[in-house]
């Protein structure tokens, strides 16, 4: 009885102690944001250093693509804070996983999807645009991004749906007959950013082609709702309608770069604002979301039912950081996104009270307390939204080759790779080649091997 009388006080004290350990954040103060971001980044890197696969730079346990996305967020962190303590780690991982200068390393290429590869290309593109330090004797950051573009464009599939990128690369992979938003949106964004950085119109042509094709499918509908998937079997008329924030972010970001590249063409402005309006769904007010008040970023498909997998937990990092950088190249967009990034960051910081050090972040920010989950992905998501709030303080648009970008273009990067023998179901014409570079030479060997493998039952 005596114990039960004191139990509420003990629990209250424990909760108070946990709150005391929470990350302190003033979203209006640059120094406070930098301090919080550093704390979150250190915990994220601790997870990275403790992984079972730590003998392989850049490779996370059970996933390959997340290494590239993590490095992308850390590159932004360096640019926005000036903290260089993770630079060697990032460089080591990026170069280790570069493959034949195309982020298609032989150790993993047999099970990668187009979306996996493109995220590493976007990380390299981020490094190029932010003048991230390069190592002597290694390919430039922009060349690595071009290598990804050069190996992906020949996979543009006109054998079904009149075009589009398949989700998976190899016919034996589940999902090979799926065309999805992130694979197409990812290549669209990469092409748009390459167009702005290099001022090469071929990249812009490809960006517009991908956007227009997407707009003719459920992946980018006229009401600005993005479907996650569509299928080759239906000639891309059906749609899987799970709503994910990063699908919206990749198309919005690409449209922003195209808006800047074309000096304000209305098509891109309409796309940006249409998709921004629809993406308000990621700031829920439903009772399903506990304390959600319409101002806190949420992955609405999985958070309320507590079914977010490790990939989905990271999506808000890309949504917030990509859209924050958009505000620097598309006038008038800051007021549309930054206020809710501020409230989201404040709520996210309150979720970072987990484990013994009281700085491990949870998944559901709208609860404004730790939800009992922790991991590298939770840290990445919070670091992304903290980065977003630092963007206005830095107030420096991404560099291009004409505005101080030091990364040197190589239009033919990645085209001499032995890893490019993948099935291609269309013909790539000379007019589709990037600049003076020769795009990937594609052989039928991979297709024959894959079909033989399936016929024999694997």
ZISULBEL-V381946 format. One record per pair of residues at least 4 apart in sequence whose ideal C-beta (glycine too) atoms are under 6 Angstrom apart, sorted by the first residue. I is the first residue (numbers start at 1). GAP is how many residues later the second one is. If there is no record, write none. Layout:
BEGIN
I;GAP + I;GAP
END
This chain:
BEGIN
6;4 + 18;335 + 21;332 + 21;337 + 22;331 + 23;13 + 23;16 + 23;326 + 23;329 + 23;336 + 25;7 + 25;11 + 25;324 + 26;6 + 27;315 + 27;318 + 27;319 + 27;362 + 30;363 + 33;353 + 33;356 + 33;357 + 34;47 + 36;313 + 36;350 + 37;4 + 37;349 + 39;320 + 40;339 + 40;342 + 40;343 + 41;36 + 41;342 + 43;316 + 43;317 + 43;336 + 44;332 + 44;335 + 44;336 + 47;329 + 51;9 + 51;10 + 52;9 + 53;6 + 53;8 + 57;35 + 57;36 + 57;39 + 58;9 + 58;35 + 58;38 + 58;39 + 59;8 + 60;6 + 60;7 + 64;44 + 65;51 + 65;54 + 66;4 + 67;26 + 68;51 + 68;52 + 68;55 + 69;50 + 70;310 + 71;19 + 71;22 + 71;23 + 71;52 + 72;51 + 72;54 + 73;244 + 73;307 + 73;310 + 73;311 + 74;12 + 74;16 + 75;51 + 75;52 + 75;57 + 76;245 + 76;311 + 77;4 + 77;310 + 79;51 + 80;307 + 80;310 + 80;314 + 86;4 + 91;44 + 92;4 + 95;43 + 97;8 + 98;46 + 99;4 + 99;5 + 99;6 + 100;317 + 100;319 + 101;38 + 101;43 + 101;46 + 101;312 + 101;313 + 102;45 + 102;46 + 102;49 + 102;312 + 102;315 + 103;14 + 103;17 + 103;45 + 104;5 + 104;13 + 104;47 + 104;315 + 106;313 + 108;4 + 109;310 + 112;4 + 112;5 + 113;54 + 113;55 + 114;51 + 114;69 + 115;67 + 115;68 + 115;71 + 117;31 + 118;68 + 118;69 + 118;72 + 121;24 + 121;27 + 121;69 + 122;68 + 124;17 + 124;20 + 124;21 + 125;20 + 125;68 + 127;5 + 127;14 + 128;13 + 128;14 + 128;279 + 129;269 + 129;270 + 131;268 + 131;275 + 139;4 + 139;5 + 140;267 + 140;268 + 141;266 + 142;265 + 142;267 + 143;267 + 143;270 + 146;4 + 146;267 + 147;266 + 147;267 + 149;41 + 150;264 + 150;265 + 150;289 + 150;290 + 151;263 + 151;269 + 151;289 + 152;35 + 153;286 + 154;270 + 154;274 + 154;285 + 154;286 + 154;288 + 155;269 + 157;9 + 157;268 + 158;5 + 158;268 + 159;266 + 160;72 + 161;74 + 161;75 + 163;50 + 164;15 + 164;20 + 164;49 + 165;18 + 165;19 + 165;22 + 166;10 + 166;13 + 167;8 + 167;11 + 167;13 + 167;16 + 168;5 + 168;7 + 168;8 + 169;253 + 170;280 + 171;5 + 171;279 + 172;278 + 172;281 + 172;282 + 177;54 + 177;55 + 178;51 + 178;53 + 179;51 + 179;57 + 180;49 + 181;4 + 181;38 + 181;45 + 181;47 + 181;66 + 182;4 + 182;65 + 184;26 + 184;30 + 185;65 + 185;66 + 186;64 + 187;23 + 188;19 + 188;22 + 188;23 + 188;66 + 189;61 + 189;64 + 189;65 + 191;12 + 191;15 + 191;16 + 192;15 + 192;62 + 192;65 + 192;66 + 193;64 + 194;4 + 194;9 + 195;8 + 195;9 + 195;12 + 195;66 + 196;61 + 196;64 + 196;65 + 196;204 + 197;203 + 197;204 + 198;203 + 198;211 + 200;235 + 202;232 + 204;57 + 207;51 + 214;5 + 214;6 + 215;5 + 217;13 + 217;19 + 218;9 + 218;12 + 218;21 + 219;8 + 219;11 + 221;4 + 224;50 + 224;51 + 224;54 + 225;53 + 226;21 + 226;22 + 227;12 + 227;14 + 228;12 + 228;14 + 229;11 + 230;6 + 230;8 + 230;9 + 231;7 + 234;4 + 242;59 + 243;58 + 244;71 + 245;37 + 245;70 + 245;71 + 245;74 + 246;69 + 246;72 + 246;73 + 248;4 + 248;27 + 248;31 + 249;4 + 249;69 + 249;70 + 249;73 + 251;24 + 252;20 + 252;23 + 253;69 + 253;73 + 255;13 + 255;16 + 255;17 + 256;16 + 256;70 + 256;73 + 256;74 + 258;4 + 258;10 + 259;9 + 259;10 + 259;71 + 260;69 + 266;4 + 270;4 + 276;60 + 282;15 + 282;18 + 283;11 + 283;12 + 283;57 + 284;5 + 284;8 + 284;14 + 284;16 + 285;7 + 285;9 + 288;16 + 289;15 + 289;77 + 290;77 + 291;75 + 292;4 + 292;74 + 295;45 + 295;48 + 296;47 + 296;48 + 296;51 + 296;69 + 296;70 + 297;19 + 297;47 + 298;5 + 298;68 + 299;4 + 299;9 + 299;13 + 299;16 + 302;5 + 302;6 + 302;10 + 303;5 + 303;61 + 308;4 + 308;5 + 308;55 + 310;67 + 313;50 + 313;64 + 313;65 + 313;68 + 314;63 + 314;66 + 314;67 + 316;4 + 316;65 + 317;63 + 317;64 + 317;67 + 318;4 + 320;21 + 320;64 + 320;65 + 320;68 + 321;63 + 321;66 + 321;67 + 323;14 + 324;64 + 324;67 + 326;4 + 326;7 + 327;6 + 327;7 + 328;69 + 329;68 + 334;4 + 340;4 + 341;47 + 341;48 + 344;41 + 345;40 + 345;41 + 345;44 + 347;18 + 347;21 + 348;17 + 348;34 + 348;37 + 350;18 + 351;10 + 351;11 + 351;14 + 351;19 + 352;7 + 352;9 + 353;5 + 353;17 + 354;6 + 354;16 + 354;20 + 355;5 + 360;14 + 361;17 + 361;18 + 361;21 + 362;8 + 362;9 + 362;11 + 363;8 + 363;10 + 363;15 + 364;7 + 367;4 + 374;4 + 399;4 + 399;5 + 399;6 + 400;5 + 401;4 + 411;23 + 411;24 + 411;25 + 411;26 + 412;25 + 412;26 + 415;23 + 415;25 + 420;20 + 421;22 + 421;24 + 421;25 + 422;24 + 423;23 + 423;24 + 424;18 + 428;4 + 433;6 + 444;4 + 453;5
END
